[in-house]
Amino acid sequence: QDRTSAIGVVVPNISNEFFSTLILSLQERFFEAGYSLSIYNTNHCAQMERASHAQLAAQRVSGVVCSNPTVDVRGALDSSVPVVLIDAAPESQRAALERGPVCAFVCSDNRESGRLAADELISGGCRSLALVSATRHDPVGTRRTESFETELGRRGLALDPRLVICPKATGFDEGYAATERLLAGDVPFDGMFCQTDRLAMGALEALRDHGLHVPEDVAVVGHDDILIARFGRPPLTTVRQNPLLMGERAASLMLAMIAGEEGACGSCETVPVELVPRASSRRSCC
């Protein structure tokens, strides 16, 4: 079947700086190779995600890049269409490979993300840690949460379920509301890991509005290192991802599969993360 010179890209939230940067990286690489992009935003909605896949199949795209998938991308696509999954849950990876072998994977080291956040907070003296996760069924958030909890256990601490909030979205308002819920509860806390910087920025605002000082009363660590993180009050400690490199690697794997290069199908590349320490978690940060 003849295919168009377009690549489908499906992301959950195009307004999130991580995903918009990822798309820019993909666009640059695919444009150089003579491909255009057909971009779909799902708003974390499984129904919209399935509809996006069906529309891309109807467009006869040459391949599909899907970030943070929550449904089987192969449900609508022909098994011969190359697929690159970014930050897919292990079960999504297995399903994709079973339904069509022309598939590859790129992910951030999300387990290291949770470990870095826990280490930063505990090393700074925090002993009662709160967690504001990514959305409830997000595979990325699940891996960050598991490694965060594992590191607490390794350091002789436990994650109290009463200090875990799973918001429906990951923006400023949700971070503010989640922090208010935590502050209204019966369990005191002296550290927070918010799994996006937007959640963390909302948390900083809520803590400030309640007369608390960061990091003296509550230390805060975010995730992603979006541009606004460095301008928080105080500047936000965060775990930096590399969406530019993730886009480059995803595009390279896609082009390799389209060209039929040996070794591309079934490969999985992990992109490193790093802690960016700032004043929201360190009492004497330069």
C-alpha positions in Angstrom: 0.0 0.0 0.0 1.4 3.4 -1.0 2.0 5.7 1.9 2.2 9.5 2.1 5.3 11.4 3.1 3.9 12.3 6.4 4.6 11.0 9.9 1.9 11.0 12.6 2.8 12.4 16.0 0.4 11.9 19.0 1.0 13.7 22.3 -1.1 14.0 25.4 -0.7 17.8 26.1 0.8 20.0 23.4 0.7 23.0 25.8 3.2 21.3 28.0 6.7 22.6 27.2 8.2 19.1 27.2 5.8 17.9 24.4 6.1 21.1 22.4 9.9 20.9 22.5 9.7 17.2 21.6 7.5 18.0 18.5 9.9 20.7 17.4 12.8 18.3 17.6 10.8 15.7 15.6 9.8 18.3 13.0 13.3 19.4 12.4 14.7 15.9 11.9 11.8 14.7 9.7 11.7 17.9 7.6 15.4 17.3 6.8 14.5 13.8 5.6 11.6 15.1 3.4 8.6 14.3 5.7 5.9 16.5 7.1 4.1 16.0 10.4 0.5 15.3 11.2 0.1 16.2 14.9 -2.6 15.1 17.2 -3.2 16.3 20.8 -5.2 13.9 23.0 -5.7 15.9 26.3 -4.9 12.6 28.1 -8.2 11.2 26.7 -8.1 7.5 25.7 -11.0 8.0 23.3 -9.2 10.9 21.5 -6.1 8.8 21.4 -7.9 6.0 19.6 -9.5 8.4 17.2 -6.1 9.9 16.4 -4.7 6.5 15.5 -7.7 5.8 13.3 -7.3 9.1 11.5 -3.6 8.6 11.0 -4.3 5.2 9.5 -6.8 6.7 7.1 -4.2 9.3 6.1 -1.8 6.4 5.2 1.1 8.0 7.0 4.5 6.5 6.7 4.9 6.0 10.5 3.6 7.1 13.9 5.4 8.5 16.9 3.3 8.3 20.0 4.3 9.8 23.3 3.0 8.5 26.6 0.5 6.1 25.0 -2.3 4.7 27.2 -4.1 2.6 24.5 -2.9 0.1 22.0 -1.5 2.2 19.1 -1.7 -0.9 16.8 -5.5 -1.1 17.2 -6.1 1.0 14.1 -2.7 0.8 12.3 -1.6 -1.8 9.8 1.1 -4.1 11.4 3.6 -3.0 8.7 3.5 0.7 9.7 6.6 1.7 11.7 5.8 2.9 15.2 8.0 4.6 17.8 6.6 4.8 21.3 8.0 7.4 23.7 7.7 6.8 27.4 5.5 3.8 27.0 4.6 1.4 29.8 6.1 -2.1 29.5 2.7 -3.6 28.8 2.2 -1.1 25.9 5.6 -2.1 24.5 4.7 -5.8 24.6 1.4 -5.2 23.0 2.9 -3.1 20.2 5.5 -5.7 19.4 3.0 -8.5 19.4 0.7 -6.7 17.0 3.4 -5.4 14.7 7.1 -6.0 14.8 8.1 -2.7 13.1 8.3 -0.9 16.4 11.0 0.9 18.6 11.0 2.7 21.9 12.5 5.8 23.4 12.2 6.7 27.1 13.5 9.0 29.7 15.1 7.3 32.7 12.0 7.8 34.8 13.1 5.4 37.5 16.2 7.5 38.0 13.9 10.6 38.1 12.2 9.3 41.2 15.4 8.2 42.9 17.0 11.6 42.3 14.0 13.5 43.7 13.9 11.3 46.8 17.7 11.6 47.4 17.6 15.4 47.1 14.9 15.8 49.6 16.2 13.2 52.1 19.8 14.5 51.8 18.4 18.0 52.7 16.9 16.7 55.9 13.3 15.9 54.9 11.8 13.0 56.7 8.0 13.2 55.9 7.6 13.4 52.1 4.6 14.2 50.1 4.0 13.2 46.4 1.9 15.0 43.8 2.0 12.5 40.9 1.3 12.8 37.3 -2.2 11.7 36.3 -3.4 8.5 37.8 -2.9 6.1 34.9 0.2 7.7 33.4 2.9 5.0 33.0 5.6 7.7 33.3 4.3 8.8 36.6 3.9 5.3 37.8 7.6 4.6 37.2 8.7 7.8 39.0 6.4 7.0 41.9 7.7 3.5 42.3 11.4 4.5 42.3 10.6 7.4 44.6 9.0 5.0 47.1 11.8 2.5 46.7 14.5 5.1 47.5 12.6 6.1 50.6 12.5 2.5 51.7 16.2 2.1 51.0 16.8 5.2 53.3 14.6 3.9 56.1 11.5 5.9 55.3 8.1 5.2 54.0 5.6 7.0 51.8 2.5 7.7 53.7 -0.5 7.1 51.4 -2.2 10.1 53.0 0.5 12.3 51.5 0.0 11.1 47.9 -2.2 13.1 45.6 -3.1 12.0 42.1 -4.6 15.0 40.2 -6.6 14.7 37.1 -4.2 17.1 35.3 -0.7 18.4 35.8 -1.0 22.2 35.7 -0.5 25.1 38.0 -4.1 25.0 39.4 -3.9 21.3 40.1 -0.6 21.8 42.0 -2.0 24.5 44.1 -5.2 22.5 44.9 -3.2 19.4 45.7 -1.0 21.3 48.1 -4.0 22.8 49.8 -5.4 19.3 50.3 -2.1 18.2 51.8 -2.0 21.1 54.2 -5.6 20.5 55.3 -4.8 16.9 56.2 -3.6 15.5 59.5 -0.2 14.4 58.4 2.6 17.0 58.5 5.2 17.0 55.7 8.5 18.7 55.1 9.2 17.8 51.5 7.3 17.5 48.2 8.0 15.8 44.9 5.8 17.2 42.2 6.0 15.2 39.0 5.8 18.2 36.7 7.2 21.6 37.1 3.8 23.1 36.6 2.5 21.2 39.6 5.5 22.3 41.6 5.0 25.9 40.7 1.4 25.7 41.9 2.7 24.1 45.1 5.1 26.9 45.7 2.3 29.4 45.4 0.0 27.5 47.8 2.8 27.1 50.4 3.5 30.8 50.2 -0.1 31.7 50.5 -0.3 29.6 53.7 2.6 31.5 55.2 5.1 28.7 54.8 8.7 29.2 53.7 10.5 27.1 51.0 12.7 25.3 51.7 12.9 26.0 55.4 9.4 24.6 56.2 8.8 22.5 53.1 11.3 21.7 50.4 10.0 21.2 46.8 11.4 19.3 43.8 9.7 19.4 40.4 10.3 17.5 37.2 11.1 18.6 33.5 13.1 21.8 34.0 10.7 23.9 31.9 11.8 27.5 31.3 9.7 29.0 34.1 11.3 26.7 36.8 14.3 28.9 37.2 12.1 32.0 37.8 10.1 30.5 40.7 9.9 32.1 44.1 12.3 30.5 45.1 13.8 29.0 41.9 12.7 25.4 41.5 14.9 22.4 42.0 13.9 19.9 39.3 14.8 16.8 37.4 15.7 17.8 33.9 14.6 15.7 30.9 16.0 16.1 27.4 13.1 16.3 24.9 15.4 17.5 22.2 17.5 14.4 22.3 14.4 12.1 22.7 13.0 13.6 19.6 16.2 13.1 17.7 16.5 9.5 18.8 12.8 8.8 18.0 13.1 10.3 14.5 16.4 8.4 13.8 14.7 5.1 14.8 11.7 5.9 12.7 13.7 6.7 9.6 15.8 3.6 10.1 12.7 1.4 10.2 11.2 3.1 7.1 14.5 2.4 5.3 14.5 -1.2 6.5 17.8 -0.9 8.4 18.7 -4.0 10.4 18.6 -3.6 14.2 16.1 -0.7 14.5 13.0 -2.8 15.0 12.5 -3.7 18.7 15.3 -1.5 20.0 14.8 0.6 23.1 16.8 3.7 24.0 16.9 5.3 27.4 17.7 9.0 27.6 19.4 10.1 30.8 18.0 12.7 33.3 19.8 14.9 35.7 19.0 16.8 38.9 19.1 20.6 38.6 19.6 21.9 42.2 18.1 25.3 43.0 16.9 27.1 46.1 13.5 25.3 46.6 15.2 22.3 48.1 18.5 23.7 49.4 18.8 26.1 52.3 22.1 27.5 51.0 21.9 27.1 47.2 24.2 29.2 45.0 
